[in-house]
Every structure is written in structure tokens, then in C-alpha cells.
Amino acid sequence: MENTICVACGSICSKEVQAKNWGYVGKVDQVYTYMLCNCCGSLNRKKKDIDYGKIYDDTYAGYSKVQQLSSHRILRNLRKVRNSYAFTKRFNLIGFVLNKLRPATISLPTKYVKELRKGKTLLDVGCRYGNMIYQLYEGGLVNVDGIEPFLEDDIEYENGLVIKKAFLADVKKKYDIIFYDNVFEHLESPVSDMMIAKSKLNMDGKIVCVFPGYGDMTRKFCGNSYIIQPPQHVALYTEQGIRSIAERAELKVIEIKKTSIYEWYLKSYWIEKGLMLTGKYYRIPELEKKVPRKVLSEIKKSVEKNKDGDFYTVVFGV
């Protein structure tokens, strides 16, 4: 039998973890085998021949077109005013109030939004319809681009933002910030991808990644961890695995920040109980209703005590 090789450090994986598809994408209840790396401890999917074109279609979570976020013209204009205040910090009373009532939230760490305000450039890799950079663009930070290889064609928005159907290797420009927003765990060859990303950076540029990793929660729930999400996730990395990727790609690890997320623990608990997380059972209030108070308290304590969080913010530099 062919060995599974860790995509992070290149070592052999030997311990099997069975993870059931609970309804996020693909065939519900299908079981996928993942393998724990003997060296860095990262979790690797065993099966390699996955048709991603069938996974990343218009039904994929998070792939709603930006216009659908608020199709009404007045709501769209109000969002634009809010985003202009939130991201450029140019004072506007209406924008200030709107941002207080419903804050503009994006996954890019605040310090890099500040860099964009100074004129730095950003490429959002694997951004699909560009929901995040659309908000930045309409807020006045127009020095952003996005690419998504699984689009049918390029997308040109009415405000001037263009999302290109392209892989990173196809990009000709260089950037100050290359951003991977919940993409890193999908990469088949993270070392090669980081080497390509490095070649697209301006001097002193940064590769910023936010993604689910392998921490205390996944150790606790094992194959029932909410964030394994087979078959779409290729691997969940430990900190050692991340550092191995950086070393092999000849990059420096500038920052690794790990946090724990209560929602992920709660969903993992229900996956362990056999619940398919679809429809109303994807929302926290519905999930909390049927959990015994004592168990809910234990879940919250587990989150508080978690020393090795499962949500990673990683910054690489040259």
C-alpha cells in the first residue's frame, strides 16, 4: 500500500483518522480517511483524486455573489458609506453611526488594512466572487485585486473591481500583501504554492494566511472535528507543520497566532452525536437549545482552557 506523505514536512503518515462528511459539501455520510503525520503531527487527507470543480460551484458556502449581499440600491449605498468610514477612517457621521450599528467585518487583520490605507497593494488568492475585497474597494481602498481559478470567467463589477479567473502562477504583477483567506487548508501542495507566492511579492512583502489548523479541539473530537470538513480540506496543520512549510519554501515565519472558537466546539459536539449541520442546525442558537446545561458549560470551559487554538493567523516573509 502506498504511503501517505505529509504535505507539510514530507514525512510518512501512519495513524488513520476516519472523518465523516456531515453535509457541508459533497456526499453526506461518506467517510474519508485522514492520516496523522509521524513527524509534525499535521492531519493529511489520504485520497488525492478529488474533483474540485464539482465542489467549488455556485452552491459552495461563501460563494454568494457580492450583489446578493444587498440587492436593494439604497442598502447598497448605505453599505458603501459605512465601508468608506470603516476602512479609510475618513470621518463621516452617517458612516460612523452605521458602523456602530452594524460593524464592517472582514477576515484581513486590521494592521494590514492600515497598510492598504498607506498605499500598499494586496492580492486575495482564491477569493471566489471577492466578497471581502469588494467591501474594501467600495470603501475606497482600490489597491486590491482578486483571483479565483474555479470561476467560469472573469468578473467585472460596476464599481471597477475585477476578479480574474486565474491561478497564482498566472499573475504577472507583484504585491505587498498576498492574502489567503481560508484557502491554506485547501492547498494540495502548500510548499510549492508558498514558493510561487514568494515570487509575487514586492520587497518586504508579506504572505498573510487565516485558516483552521490542528489544535486542541481537533485532538479532542478527532474525526468528528467540525473543521476537518472532508473532502474539501486537504490538511490541518500543527504549528510545527507550518514551520516546516516555511523552511521548505525558504520563508520566515513572522507571526503565528492561534485562537479558539466556541462555535467550532459546539458544532463538533453535535457532529459527534450524529447531527447533520444543515438548515437551522447550522446556527448557534438552534445548536445550543438541545445541549444539556452542564454539557454546554463544559464546552465553554474547554474553549477557555484551550492552549493550542484551532484558528490560525500566520504571516510569512522573505
LINCORJO-V481264 format. One record per residue. N is the residue number from 1. PHI is phi in radians with two decimals (none if undefined). OMEGA is omega as a letter, one per 40 degrees, with the letter a starting at -180 (999 if undefined). D_FIRST is the distance of its C-alpha to the first C-alpha in whole Angstrom. Layout:
n=N phi=PHI omega=OMEGA d_first=D_FIRST
n=N phi=PHI omega=OMEGA d_first=D_FIRST
This chain:
n=1 phi=none omega=a d_first=0
n=2 phi=-1.22 omega=i d_first=4
n=3 phi=-1.27 omega=i d_first=6
n=4 phi=-1.54 omega=a d_first=9
n=5 phi=-1.76 omega=a d_first=12
n=6 phi=-1.13 omega=a d_first=16
n=7 phi=-1.29 omega=i d_first=18
n=8 phi=-1.51 omega=a d_first=21
n=9 phi=-1.93 omega=i d_first=21
n=10 phi=1.48 omega=i d_first=18
n=11 phi=-1.53 omega=a d_first=16
n=12 phi=-1.38 omega=i d_first=13
n=13 phi=-1.85 omega=a d_first=13
n=14 phi=-2.24 omega=a d_first=12
n=15 phi=-1.58 omega=a d_first=14
n=16 phi=-1.49 omega=i d_first=14
n=17 phi=-2.26 omega=i d_first=17
n=18 phi=-1.62 omega=a d_first=18
n=19 phi=-2.14 omega=a d_first=20
n=20 phi=-1.60 omega=i d_first=22
n=21 phi=-1.29 omega=a d_first=24
n=22 phi=-1.66 omega=i d_first=28
n=23 phi=2.08 omega=a d_first=30
n=24 phi=-1.29 omega=i d_first=30
n=25 phi=-2.51 omega=i d_first=28
n=26 phi=1.31 omega=a d_first=26
n=27 phi=-1.42 omega=a d_first=26
n=28 phi=-1.10 omega=i d_first=27
n=29 phi=1.36 omega=i d_first=25
n=30 phi=-1.20 omega=a d_first=22
n=31 phi=-1.72 omega=i d_first=19
n=32 phi=-2.05 omega=i d_first=17
n=33 phi=-1.68 omega=i d_first=14
n=34 phi=-1.99 omega=a d_first=15
n=35 phi=-2.21 omega=i d_first=14
n=36 phi=-1.49 omega=i d_first=16
n=37 phi=-1.22 omega=i d_first=17
n=38 phi=-1.19 omega=a d_first=17
n=39 phi=-1.75 omega=a d_first=20
n=40 phi=-1.62 omega=i d_first=22
n=41 phi=1.44 omega=i d_first=21
n=42 phi=-1.25 omega=a d_first=21
n=43 phi=-1.78 omega=a d_first=19
n=44 phi=-2.05 omega=i d_first=16
n=45 phi=-1.23 omega=a d_first=15
n=46 phi=-1.35 omega=a d_first=12
n=47 phi=-1.30 omega=a d_first=13
n=48 phi=-1.87 omega=a d_first=14
n=49 phi=-1.48 omega=i d_first=16
n=50 phi=-1.80 omega=i d_first=19
n=51 phi=-1.52 omega=a d_first=23
n=52 phi=-1.20 omega=i d_first=25
n=53 phi=-1.04 omega=i d_first=28
n=54 phi=-1.42 omega=i d_first=28
n=55 phi=-1.46 omega=a d_first=28
n=56 phi=-1.59 omega=i d_first=30
n=57 phi=-1.78 omega=a d_first=33
n=58 phi=-1.20 omega=i d_first=37
n=59 phi=-1.57 omega=a d_first=36
n=60 phi=-1.14 omega=a d_first=33
n=61 phi=-1.00 omega=i d_first=35
n=62 phi=1.52 omega=a d_first=37
n=63 phi=-1.80 omega=i d_first=37
n=64 phi=-1.19 omega=i d_first=41
n=65 phi=-1.16 omega=a d_first=43
n=66 phi=-1.04 omega=a d_first=46
n=67 phi=-1.04 omega=a d_first=49
n=68 phi=-1.31 omega=i d_first=48
n=69 phi=-1.10 omega=i d_first=48
n=70 phi=-2.79 omega=a d_first=52
n=71 phi=-1.29 omega=a d_first=53
n=72 phi=-1.27 omega=a d_first=57
n=73 phi=-1.04 omega=a d_first=59
n=74 phi=-1.13 omega=i d_first=60
n=75 phi=-1.10 omega=i d_first=57
n=76 phi=-1.10 omega=a d_first=56
n=77 phi=-1.18 omega=i d_first=59
n=78 phi=-1.13 omega=i d_first=59
n=79 phi=-1.11 omega=i d_first=55
n=80 phi=-1.10 omega=i d_first=56
n=81 phi=-1.12 omega=i d_first=59
n=82 phi=-1.07 omega=a d_first=57
n=83 phi=-1.15 omega=i d_first=54
n=84 phi=-1.06 omega=i d_first=56
n=85 phi=-1.20 omega=a d_first=58
n=86 phi=-1.10 omega=a d_first=54
n=87 phi=-1.74 omega=i d_first=53
n=88 phi=-1.68 omega=a d_first=56
n=89 phi=1.10 omega=i d_first=58
n=90 phi=-1.41 omega=a d_first=61
n=91 phi=-1.14 omega=i d_first=63
n=92 phi=-2.59 omega=a d_first=64
n=93 phi=-1.04 omega=a d_first=65
n=94 phi=-1.13 omega=i d_first=64
n=95 phi=-1.08 omega=i d_first=60
n=96 phi=-1.06 omega=a d_first=61
n=97 phi=-1.15 omega=a d_first=62
n=98 phi=-1.07 omega=a d_first=59
n=99 phi=-1.25 omega=i d_first=56
n=100 phi=-1.24 omega=a d_first=58
n=101 phi=-1.26 omega=a d_first=57
n=102 phi=-2.51 omega=a d_first=54
n=103 phi=-1.04 omega=i d_first=52
n=104 phi=-1.29 omega=a d_first=50
n=105 phi=-2.18 omega=i d_first=47
n=106 phi=-2.38 omega=a d_first=44
n=107 phi=-1.48 omega=i d_first=41
n=108 phi=-1.24 omega=i d_first=42
n=109 phi=-0.94 omega=a d_first=43
n=110 phi=-0.96 omega=a d_first=47
n=111 phi=-1.07 omega=i d_first=47
n=112 phi=-1.49 omega=i d_first=46
n=113 phi=-1.12 omega=i d_first=48
n=114 phi=-1.08 omega=i d_first=51
n=115 phi=-1.12 omega=i d_first=49
n=116 phi=-1.12 omega=i d_first=50
n=117 phi=-1.12 omega=i d_first=53
n=118 phi=-1.51 omega=i d_first=54
n=119 phi=1.80 omega=i d_first=53
n=120 phi=-1.16 omega=a d_first=49
n=121 phi=-1.84 omega=a d_first=47
n=122 phi=-2.39 omega=i d_first=43
n=123 phi=-2.04 omega=i d_first=41
n=124 phi=-1.68 omega=a d_first=39
n=125 phi=-1.61 omega=i d_first=35
n=126 phi=1.22 omega=a d_first=33
n=127 phi=-1.53 omega=a d_first=37
n=128 phi=0.91 omega=a d_first=37
n=129 phi=-1.48 omega=i d_first=40
n=130 phi=1.34 omega=a d_first=41
n=131 phi=-0.95 omega=a d_first=43
n=132 phi=-1.24 omega=a d_first=43
n=133 phi=-1.25 omega=i d_first=45
n=134 phi=-1.09 omega=i d_first=47
n=135 phi=-1.13 omega=i d_first=48
n=136 phi=-1.08 omega=a d_first=49
n=137 phi=-1.14 omega=a d_first=50
n=138 phi=-1.25 omega=i d_first=53
n=139 phi=-1.43 omega=i d_first=54
n=140 phi=1.94 omega=i d_first=55
n=141 phi=-1.66 omega=a d_first=52
n=142 phi=-1.60 omega=a d_first=51
n=143 phi=-1.51 omega=a d_first=49
n=144 phi=-2.26 omega=i d_first=46
n=145 phi=-2.29 omega=i d_first=44
n=146 phi=-2.42 omega=i d_first=41
n=147 phi=-2.31 omega=i d_first=38
n=148 phi=-2.66 omega=a d_first=35
n=149 phi=-1.23 omega=a d_first=33
n=150 phi=-1.72 omega=i d_first=32
n=151 phi=-1.27 omega=i d_first=36
n=152 phi=-1.29 omega=a d_first=38
n=153 phi=-2.81 omega=i d_first=40
n=154 phi=-1.04 omega=i d_first=42
n=155 phi=-1.99 omega=i d_first=44
n=156 phi=-2.04 omega=a d_first=48
n=157 phi=-1.53 omega=a d_first=50
n=158 phi=-1.14 omega=a d_first=53
n=159 phi=-1.54 omega=i d_first=54
n=160 phi=1.88 omega=i d_first=52
n=161 phi=-1.21 omega=i d_first=49
n=162 phi=-2.13 omega=i d_first=46
n=163 phi=-1.84 omega=a d_first=42
n=164 phi=-1.57 omega=i d_first=40
n=165 phi=-1.38 omega=a d_first=38
n=166 phi=-2.89 omega=i d_first=36
n=167 phi=-1.58 omega=a d_first=33
n=168 phi=-1.04 omega=a d_first=34
n=169 phi=-1.08 omega=a d_first=33
n=170 phi=-1.41 omega=a d_first=36
n=171 phi=-1.29 omega=a d_first=39
n=172 phi=-1.66 omega=a d_first=41
n=173 phi=-1.30 omega=i d_first=43
n=174 phi=-2.04 omega=a d_first=43
n=175 phi=-2.33 omega=i d_first=43
n=176 phi=-1.46 omega=a d_first=44
n=177 phi=-2.32 omega=i d_first=42
n=178 phi=-1.97 omega=a d_first=38
n=179 phi=-1.97 omega=i d_first=37
n=180 phi=-2.01 omega=a d_first=34
n=181 phi=-1.73 omega=a d_first=35
n=182 phi=0.92 omega=i d_first=32
n=183 phi=-2.07 omega=a d_first=30
n=184 phi=-0.98 omega=a d_first=28
n=185 phi=-1.27 omega=i d_first=25
n=186 phi=-1.68 omega=a d_first=25
n=187 phi=-1.30 omega=i d_first=24
n=188 phi=-1.26 omega=a d_first=21
n=189 phi=-2.33 omega=a d_first=22
n=190 phi=-1.07 omega=i d_first=24
n=191 phi=-1.15 omega=i d_first=25
n=192 phi=-1.09 omega=a d_first=26
n=193 phi=-1.11 omega=i d_first=28
n=194 phi=-1.23 omega=i d_first=30
n=195 phi=-1.18 omega=i d_first=30
n=196 phi=-1.15 omega=i d_first=32
n=197 phi=-1.04 omega=i d_first=34
n=198 phi=-1.03 omega=a d_first=35
n=199 phi=-1.25 omega=a d_first=37
n=200 phi=-1.77 omega=a d_first=38
n=201 phi=-1.60 omega=i d_first=40
n=202 phi=-1.26 omega=i d_first=44
n=203 phi=-1.00 omega=a d_first=45
n=204 phi=1.15 omega=i d_first=44
n=205 phi=-1.25 omega=a d_first=42
n=206 phi=-2.28 omega=i d_first=40
n=207 phi=-1.84 omega=a d_first=37
n=208 phi=-1.95 omega=a d_first=37
n=209 phi=-2.26 omega=i d_first=34
n=210 phi=-2.15 omega=a d_first=34
n=211 phi=-2.96 omega=i d_first=31
n=212 phi=-1.32 omega=i d_first=30
n=213 phi=-2.14 omega=a d_first=28
n=214 phi=-1.71 omega=a d_first=26
n=215 phi=-2.29 omega=a d_first=29
n=216 phi=-1.07 omega=a d_first=30
n=217 phi=-1.13 omega=a d_first=30
n=218 phi=-1.22 omega=i d_first=27
n=219 phi=-1.12 omega=a d_first=26
n=220 phi=-1.23 omega=a d_first=29
n=221 phi=-1.68 omega=i d_first=28
n=222 phi=0.92 omega=a d_first=24
n=223 phi=-1.16 omega=i d_first=22
n=224 phi=-1.65 omega=i d_first=26
n=225 phi=-1.09 omega=a d_first=27
n=226 phi=-0.98 omega=a d_first=29
n=227 phi=-1.54 omega=i d_first=28
n=228 phi=-1.17 omega=i d_first=24
n=229 phi=0.77 omega=i d_first=25
n=230 phi=-1.21 omega=e d_first=22
n=231 phi=-1.68 omega=a d_first=21
n=232 phi=-1.18 omega=a d_first=23
n=233 phi=-1.53 omega=a d_first=23
n=234 phi=-1.31 omega=a d_first=20
n=235 phi=-2.75 omega=i d_first=20
n=236 phi=-2.04 omega=a d_first=23
n=237 phi=-1.77 omega=i d_first=24
n=238 phi=-1.42 omega=i d_first=26
n=239 phi=-1.08 omega=i d_first=29
n=240 phi=-1.09 omega=i d_first=27
n=241 phi=-1.12 omega=i d_first=24
n=242 phi=-1.08 omega=a d_first=27
n=243 phi=-1.18 omega=i d_first=29
n=244 phi=-1.16 omega=i d_first=26
n=245 phi=-1.05 omega=i d_first=26
n=246 phi=-1.07 omega=a d_first=30
n=247 phi=-1.10 omega=a d_first=29
n=248 phi=-1.22 omega=i d_first=27
n=249 phi=-1.61 omega=a d_first=29
n=250 phi=1.01 omega=i d_first=32
n=251 phi=-2.09 omega=i d_first=34
n=252 phi=-1.74 omega=i d_first=36
n=253 phi=-1.55 omega=a d_first=35
n=254 phi=-1.48 omega=a d_first=39
n=255 phi=-2.69 omega=i d_first=38
n=256 phi=-2.31 omega=i d_first=36
n=257 phi=-2.10 omega=a d_first=37
n=258 phi=-2.16 omega=i d_first=36
n=259 phi=-2.27 omega=i d_first=37
n=260 phi=-1.83 omega=a d_first=37
n=261 phi=-2.15 omega=a d_first=37
n=262 phi=-0.97 omega=a d_first=39
n=263 phi=-0.98 omega=a d_first=38
n=264 phi=-1.17 omega=i d_first=34
n=265 phi=-1.10 omega=a d_first=35
n=266 phi=-1.09 omega=a d_first=37
n=267 phi=-1.21 omega=i d_first=34
n=268 phi=-1.12 omega=i d_first=31
n=269 phi=-1.02 omega=a d_first=34
n=270 phi=-1.29 omega=i d_first=34
n=271 phi=-1.10 omega=i d_first=30
n=272 phi=-1.07 omega=i d_first=30
n=273 phi=-1.47 omega=i d_first=33
n=274 phi=1.64 omega=a d_first=31
n=275 phi=-1.45 omega=i d_first=33
n=276 phi=-1.44 omega=a d_first=33
n=277 phi=-1.49 omega=i d_first=34
n=278 phi=-2.24 omega=i d_first=36
n=279 phi=1.02 omega=a d_first=40
n=280 phi=-1.16 omega=a d_first=42
n=281 phi=-1.40 omega=i d_first=39
n=282 phi=-1.73 omega=a d_first=38
n=283 phi=-1.75 omega=a d_first=41
n=284 phi=-1.00 omega=a d_first=42
n=285 phi=-0.98 omega=i d_first=45
n=286 phi=-1.20 omega=a d_first=44
n=287 phi=-1.22 omega=a d_first=41
n=288 phi=-1.31 omega=a d_first=43
n=289 phi=-0.96 omega=a d_first=46
n=290 phi=-1.73 omega=i d_first=44
n=291 phi=-1.57 omega=i d_first=42
n=292 phi=-0.94 omega=a d_first=44
n=293 phi=-0.97 omega=a d_first=47
n=294 phi=-1.12 omega=i d_first=45
n=295 phi=-1.16 omega=i d_first=42
n=296 phi=-1.06 omega=i d_first=43
n=297 phi=-1.12 omega=i d_first=44
n=298 phi=-1.14 omega=i d_first=41
n=299 phi=-1.09 omega=a d_first=39
n=300 phi=-1.11 omega=i d_first=42
n=301 phi=-1.16 omega=i d_first=42
n=302 phi=-1.09 omega=i d_first=38
n=303 phi=-1.12 omega=a d_first=39
n=304 phi=-1.13 omega=a d_first=42
n=305 phi=-1.48 omega=a d_first=40
n=306 phi=-1.07 omega=a d_first=37
n=307 phi=-1.67 omega=a d_first=37
n=308 phi=-2.19 omega=a d_first=33
n=309 phi=-1.10 omega=a d_first=34
n=310 phi=-1.81 omega=i d_first=31
n=311 phi=-1.88 omega=a d_first=33
n=312 phi=-1.82 omega=i d_first=33
n=313 phi=-2.05 omega=a d_first=36
n=314 phi=-2.18 omega=i d_first=35
n=315 phi=-2.13 omega=i d_first=37
n=316 phi=-1.87 omega=i d_first=36
n=317 phi=-2.40 omega=a d_first=38
n=318 phi=-1.52 omega=999 d_first=38
